[in-house]
């Protein structure tokens, strides 16, 4: 494996801006953004700014935490481990202040990187389970409920899991850019942001 890929804040900003245009065109402005922590927090906040147009209300952001069972405390949770587990999940009480349920809503999941796709696949399936449960409790159809996914970077490598298009239900998978299978150094993890930015510029990733 070669050296790290250093990613600058400017690059993250531009990838979010570009993706927001595509998302608004189809499937449309999300009703809610779900950020997978911790890497999904910052891109989720940035892309919300571009998804919202003048006069529109803010899109609520909720955070979920996922870790691989044998890899707790590691930032790149897609790399090692066997079992994904929830460490934090949706606050349905807070969501009820914005709308009655997730049924019939346009949902966007955001993360920083698609490595083996294990985490994304798990998040999608678990979210759908909640939606399906609510739909049965309220006797509502899930037909209009769309789930889309946005990642800043998709690593060009074989995946250990896939995204079930039936669960996306008309939603789409959006990628900022495809990168080689190398360790990605994001700016929010940098101890020296000036040095980090210099390396990102040298690699053309700022």
BALOBA-1460 file (C-alpha; in Angstrom, 3 decimals):
// residues 206
<rec num="1" residu="x" x="0.000" y="0.000" z="0.000"/>
<rec num="2" residu="x" x="1.343" y="3.457" z="-0.921"/>
<rec num="3" residu="x" x="1.432" y="6.602" z="1.194"/>
<rec num="4" residu="x" x="-1.654" y="8.283" z="2.652"/>
<rec num="5" residu="x" x="-4.087" y="10.351" z="0.642"/>
<rec num="6" residu="x" x="-4.271" y="13.764" z="2.301"/>
<rec num="7" residu="x" x="-7.629" y="15.458" z="1.814"/>
<rec num="8" residu="x" x="-8.061" y="19.188" z="2.326"/>
<rec num="9" residu="x" x="-11.142" y="21.042" z="3.562"/>
<rec num="10" residu="x" x="-11.540" y="22.805" z="0.213"/>
<rec num="11" residu="x" x="-11.786" y="19.454" z="-1.545"/>
<rec num="12" residu="x" x="-14.457" y="18.241" z="0.896"/>
<rec num="13" residu="x" x="-16.402" y="21.473" z="0.401"/>
<rec num="14" residu="x" x="-16.339" y="21.190" z="-3.398"/>
<rec num="15" residu="x" x="-17.298" y="17.497" z="-3.426"/>
<rec num="16" residu="x" x="-20.313" y="18.272" z="-1.226"/>
<rec num="17" residu="x" x="-21.312" y="21.207" z="-3.427"/>
<rec num="18" residu="x" x="-21.154" y="19.082" z="-6.587"/>
<rec num="19" residu="x" x="-23.103" y="16.202" z="-5.035"/>
<rec num="20" residu="x" x="-25.828" y="18.533" z="-3.728"/>
<rec num="21" residu="x" x="-26.683" y="19.587" z="-7.278"/>
<rec num="22" residu="x" x="-27.037" y="15.944" z="-8.350"/>
<rec num="23" residu="x" x="-29.095" y="15.031" z="-5.292"/>
<rec num="24" residu="x" x="-31.534" y="17.919" z="-5.728"/>
<rec num="25" residu="x" x="-32.112" y="16.890" z="-9.339"/>
<rec num="26" residu="x" x="-32.931" y="13.298" z="-8.419"/>
<rec num="27" residu="x" x="-34.207" y="12.064" z="-5.981"/>
<rec num="28" residu="x" x="-34.686" y="15.622" z="-4.651"/>
<rec num="29" residu="x" x="-34.066" y="17.612" z="-1.474"/>
<rec num="30" residu="x" x="-33.874" y="15.268" z="1.539"/>
<rec num="31" residu="x" x="-36.331" y="15.584" z="4.407"/>
<rec num="32" residu="x" x="-33.622" y="14.399" z="6.787"/>
<rec num="33" residu="x" x="-29.867" y="13.796" z="6.693"/>
<rec num="34" residu="x" x="-28.409" y="10.938" z="8.715"/>
<rec num="35" residu="x" x="-24.683" y="11.308" z="9.425"/>
<rec num="36" residu="x" x="-22.644" y="8.230" z="10.242"/>
<rec num="37" residu="x" x="-20.222" y="9.286" z="12.980"/>
<rec num="38" residu="x" x="-17.626" y="10.444" z="13.257"/>
<rec num="39" residu="x" x="-16.523" y="10.892" z="9.624"/>
<rec num="40" residu="x" x="-19.978" y="11.724" z="8.308"/>
<rec num="41" residu="x" x="-20.595" y="14.694" z="10.630"/>
<rec num="42" residu="x" x="-18.700" y="17.411" z="8.753"/>
<rec num="43" residu="x" x="-19.699" y="16.464" z="5.182"/>
<rec num="44" residu="x" x="-23.320" y="16.141" z="6.346"/>
<rec num="45" residu="x" x="-23.261" y="19.691" z="7.700"/>
<rec num="46" residu="x" x="-21.581" y="21.065" z="4.567"/>
<rec num="47" residu="x" x="-23.869" y="19.341" z="2.084"/>
<rec num="48" residu="x" x="-26.921" y="20.590" z="4.000"/>
<rec num="49" residu="x" x="-25.879" y="24.160" z="3.206"/>
<rec num="50" residu="x" x="-25.908" y="23.388" z="-0.517"/>
<rec num="51" residu="x" x="-29.083" y="21.290" z="-0.447"/>
<rec num="52" residu="x" x="-31.065" y="24.080" z="1.189"/>
<rec num="53" residu="x" x="-32.199" y="26.902" z="-1.090"/>
<rec num="54" residu="x" x="-33.227" y="30.405" z="-0.106"/>
<rec num="55" residu="x" x="-36.514" y="30.484" z="1.746"/>
<rec num="56" residu="x" x="-36.477" y="26.775" z="2.592"/>
<rec num="57" residu="x" x="-36.327" y="25.396" z="6.106"/>
<rec num="58" residu="x" x="-33.182" y="23.705" z="7.381"/>
<rec num="59" residu="x" x="-32.897" y="19.984" z="6.852"/>
<rec num="60" residu="x" x="-32.632" y="18.197" z="10.225"/>
<rec num="61" residu="x" x="-29.459" y="16.188" z="10.763"/>
<rec num="62" residu="x" x="-29.349" y="13.143" z="13.006"/>
<rec num="63" residu="x" x="-26.220" y="11.203" z="13.920"/>
<rec num="64" residu="x" x="-25.811" y="7.466" z="14.190"/>
<rec num="65" residu="x" x="-22.763" y="5.677" z="15.542"/>
<rec num="66" residu="x" x="-21.537" y="2.367" z="14.126"/>
<rec num="67" residu="x" x="-18.436" y="0.376" z="14.989"/>
<rec num="68" residu="x" x="-17.055" y="-3.000" z="14.043"/>
<rec num="69" residu="x" x="-17.158" y="-5.300" z="17.068"/>
<rec num="70" residu="x" x="-13.434" y="-6.137" z="17.084"/>
<rec num="71" residu="x" x="-12.317" y="-2.654" z="16.093"/>
<rec num="72" residu="x" x="-13.748" y="-0.299" z="18.702"/>
<rec num="73" residu="x" x="-12.132" y="3.129" z="18.870"/>
<rec num="74" residu="x" x="-10.584" y="3.014" z="15.388"/>
<rec num="75" residu="x" x="-11.435" y="5.833" z="12.997"/>
<rec num="76" residu="x" x="-11.494" y="3.682" z="9.856"/>
<rec num="77" residu="x" x="-14.206" y="1.257" z="11.027"/>
<rec num="78" residu="x" x="-14.606" y="-0.339" z="7.605"/>
<rec num="79" residu="x" x="-11.107" y="-1.790" z="7.547"/>
<rec num="80" residu="x" x="-10.945" y="-4.547" z="10.195"/>
<rec num="81" residu="x" x="-13.439" y="-6.523" z="12.185"/>
<rec num="82" residu="x" x="-16.326" y="-8.923" z="11.823"/>
<rec num="83" residu="x" x="-19.546" y="-7.465" z="13.167"/>
<rec num="84" residu="x" x="-20.989" y="-3.960" z="12.910"/>
<rec num="85" residu="x" x="-22.807" y="-2.797" z="16.045"/>
<rec num="86" residu="x" x="-24.871" y="0.266" z="16.912"/>
<rec num="87" residu="x" x="-23.247" y="2.660" z="19.365"/>
<rec num="88" residu="x" x="-25.745" y="5.467" z="18.743"/>
<rec num="89" residu="x" x="-29.027" y="5.532" z="16.836"/>
<rec num="90" residu="x" x="-31.821" y="7.853" z="15.746"/>
<rec num="91" residu="x" x="-33.690" y="9.990" z="18.262"/>
<rec num="92" residu="x" x="-37.264" y="9.429" z="17.132"/>
<rec num="93" residu="x" x="-38.536" y="11.801" z="19.809"/>
<rec num="94" residu="x" x="-36.586" y="14.671" z="18.263"/>
<rec num="95" residu="x" x="-37.618" y="13.610" z="14.781"/>
<rec num="96" residu="x" x="-41.293" y="13.821" z="15.733"/>
<rec num="97" residu="x" x="-40.847" y="17.592" z="16.114"/>
<rec num="98" residu="x" x="-40.173" y="17.820" z="12.378"/>
<rec num="99" residu="x" x="-42.515" y="15.184" z="10.963"/>
<rec num="100" residu="x" x="-44.706" y="12.329" z="12.112"/>
<rec num="101" residu="x" x="-42.394" y="9.512" z="10.965"/>
<rec num="102" residu="x" x="-39.821" y="8.521" z="8.355"/>
<rec num="103" residu="x" x="-42.550" y="6.978" z="6.208"/>
<rec num="104" residu="x" x="-42.827" y="8.640" z="2.803"/>
<rec num="105" residu="x" x="-39.724" y="10.756" z="3.409"/>
<rec num="106" residu="x" x="-36.633" y="11.358" z="1.325"/>
<rec num="107" residu="x" x="-33.670" y="10.258" z="3.487"/>
<rec num="108" residu="x" x="-29.965" y="10.884" z="2.875"/>
<rec num="109" residu="x" x="-27.244" y="8.887" z="4.668"/>
<rec num="110" residu="x" x="-23.811" y="10.572" z="4.688"/>
<rec num="111" residu="x" x="-20.385" y="9.128" z="5.458"/>
<rec num="112" residu="x" x="-16.853" y="10.090" z="4.549"/>
<rec num="113" residu="x" x="-15.610" y="6.896" z="2.882"/>
<rec num="114" residu="x" x="-16.939" y="3.718" z="1.305"/>
<rec num="115" residu="x" x="-14.204" y="1.199" z="2.074"/>
<rec num="116" residu="x" x="-15.508" y="-2.376" z="2.205"/>
<rec num="117" residu="x" x="-19.140" y="-1.133" z="2.226"/>
<rec num="118" residu="x" x="-19.817" y="-3.107" z="5.412"/>
<rec num="119" residu="x" x="-20.858" y="-0.084" z="7.460"/>
<rec num="120" residu="x" x="-23.028" y="1.462" z="4.741"/>
<rec num="121" residu="x" x="-24.816" y="-1.811" z="4.055"/>
<rec num="122" residu="x" x="-25.517" y="-2.270" z="7.757"/>
<rec num="123" residu="x" x="-26.776" y="1.296" z="8.189"/>
<rec num="124" residu="x" x="-29.119" y="0.910" z="5.214"/>
<rec num="125" residu="x" x="-30.560" y="-2.415" z="6.370"/>
<rec num="126" residu="x" x="-31.025" y="-1.281" z="9.981"/>
<rec num="127" residu="x" x="-32.680" y="1.962" z="8.937"/>
<rec num="128" residu="x" x="-35.040" y="0.075" z="6.671"/>
<rec num="129" residu="x" x="-35.954" y="-2.259" z="9.533"/>
<rec num="130" residu="x" x="-37.030" y="0.766" z="11.576"/>
<rec num="131" residu="x" x="-39.017" y="2.175" z="8.666"/>
<rec num="132" residu="x" x="-40.694" y="-1.163" z="8.027"/>
<rec num="133" residu="x" x="-41.587" y="-1.507" z="11.723"/>
<rec num="134" residu="x" x="-43.114" y="1.981" z="11.833"/>
<rec num="135" residu="x" x="-45.051" y="1.361" z="8.628"/>
<rec num="136" residu="x" x="-46.624" y="-1.775" z="10.088"/>
<rec num="137" residu="x" x="-47.455" y="-0.056" z="13.376"/>
<rec num="138" residu="x" x="-49.135" y="2.860" z="11.568"/>
<rec num="139" residu="x" x="-50.540" y="0.718" z="8.749"/>
<rec num="140" residu="x" x="-48.793" y="2.890" z="6.161"/>
<rec num="141" residu="x" x="-47.098" y="2.020" z="2.870"/>
<rec num="142" residu="x" x="-43.337" y="2.501" z="2.499"/>
<rec num="143" residu="x" x="-43.732" y="3.059" z="-1.243"/>
<rec num="144" residu="x" x="-42.730" y="6.741" z="-1.180"/>
<rec num="145" residu="x" x="-39.858" y="6.304" z="1.277"/>
<rec num="146" residu="x" x="-36.528" y="6.785" z="-0.489"/>
<rec num="147" residu="x" x="-33.077" y="6.251" z="1.014"/>
<rec num="148" residu="x" x="-30.031" y="7.729" z="-0.710"/>
<rec num="149" residu="x" x="-26.368" y="7.560" z="0.279"/>
<rec num="150" residu="x" x="-23.562" y="10.083" z="-0.205"/>
<rec num="151" residu="x" x="-19.890" y="9.422" z="0.485"/>
<rec num="152" residu="x" x="-17.001" y="11.756" z="-0.182"/>
<rec num="153" residu="x" x="-14.721" y="8.960" z="-1.356"/>
<rec num="154" residu="x" x="-15.285" y="5.473" z="-2.693"/>
<rec num="155" residu="x" x="-12.198" y="3.274" z="-2.541"/>
<rec num="156" residu="x" x="-11.558" y="1.359" z="-5.744"/>
<rec num="157" residu="x" x="-11.488" y="-2.150" z="-4.275"/>
<rec num="158" residu="x" x="-13.654" y="-5.286" z="-3.949"/>
<rec num="159" residu="x" x="-16.494" y="-4.803" z="-1.474"/>
<rec num="160" residu="x" x="-17.474" y="-7.198" z="1.290"/>
<rec num="161" residu="x" x="-21.123" y="-6.093" z="1.201"/>
<rec num="162" residu="x" x="-23.559" y="-4.591" z="-1.267"/>
<rec num="163" residu="x" x="-26.318" y="-2.008" z="-1.107"/>
<rec num="164" residu="x" x="-29.752" y="-3.548" z="-1.637"/>
<rec num="165" residu="x" x="-31.491" y="-1.449" z="-4.300"/>
<rec num="166" residu="x" x="-34.855" y="-2.648" z="-3.005"/>
<rec num="167" residu="x" x="-34.117" y="-0.944" z="0.307"/>
<rec num="168" residu="x" x="-33.031" y="2.264" z="-1.450"/>
<rec num="169" residu="x" x="-36.504" y="2.219" z="-3.016"/>
<rec num="170" residu="x" x="-35.727" y="4.745" z="-5.726"/>
<rec num="171" residu="x" x="-32.966" y="6.489" z="-3.788"/>
<rec num="172" residu="x" x="-29.460" y="6.664" z="-5.201"/>
<rec num="173" residu="x" x="-25.820" y="6.148" z="-4.270"/>
<rec num="174" residu="x" x="-23.729" y="9.307" z="-4.738"/>
<rec num="175" residu="x" x="-19.935" y="9.484" z="-4.657"/>
<rec num="176" residu="x" x="-17.821" y="12.627" z="-4.520"/>
<rec num="177" residu="x" x="-14.920" y="10.873" z="-6.205"/>
<rec num="178" residu="x" x="-13.318" y="7.432" z="-6.543"/>
<rec num="179" residu="x" x="-9.868" y="7.007" z="-4.991"/>
<rec num="180" residu="x" x="-7.238" y="4.239" z="-4.845"/>
<rec num="181" residu="x" x="-7.264" y="1.758" z="-1.988"/>
<rec num="182" residu="x" x="-5.017" y="3.809" z="0.266"/>
<rec num="183" residu="x" x="-5.332" y="5.191" z="3.797"/>
<rec num="184" residu="x" x="-7.212" y="8.495" z="3.679"/>
<rec num="185" residu="x" x="-6.130" y="11.291" z="6.013"/>
<rec num="186" residu="x" x="-8.981" y="13.729" z="6.563"/>
<rec num="187" residu="x" x="-8.393" y="17.287" z="7.777"/>
<rec num="188" residu="x" x="-10.556" y="16.904" z="10.886"/>
<rec num="189" residu="x" x="-8.128" y="14.248" z="12.142"/>
<rec num="190" residu="x" x="-5.027" y="16.380" z="11.559"/>
<rec num="191" residu="x" x="-2.912" y="17.475" z="14.540"/>
<rec num="192" residu="x" x="-1.082" y="19.978" z="12.305"/>
<rec num="193" residu="x" x="-3.572" y="21.414" z="9.808"/>
<rec num="194" residu="x" x="-0.966" y="23.543" z="8.011"/>
<rec num="195" residu="x" x="1.261" y="20.561" z="7.291"/>
<rec num="196" residu="x" x="-1.784" y="18.486" z="6.356"/>
<rec num="197" residu="x" x="-2.996" y="21.128" z="3.900"/>
<rec num="198" residu="x" x="0.432" y="21.403" z="2.291"/>
<rec num="199" residu="x" x="0.437" y="17.645" z="1.660"/>
<rec num="200" residu="x" x="-3.135" y="17.778" z="0.303"/>
<rec num="201" residu="x" x="-2.146" y="20.567" z="-2.099"/>
<rec num="202" residu="x" x="0.942" y="18.625" z="-3.242"/>
<rec num="203" residu="x" x="-1.292" y="15.631" z="-4.054"/>
<rec num="204" residu="x" x="-3.934" y="17.801" z="-5.764"/>
<rec num="205" residu="x" x="-6.514" y="17.025" z="-3.066"/>
<rec num="206" residu="x" x="-7.168" y="20.494" z="-1.668"/>
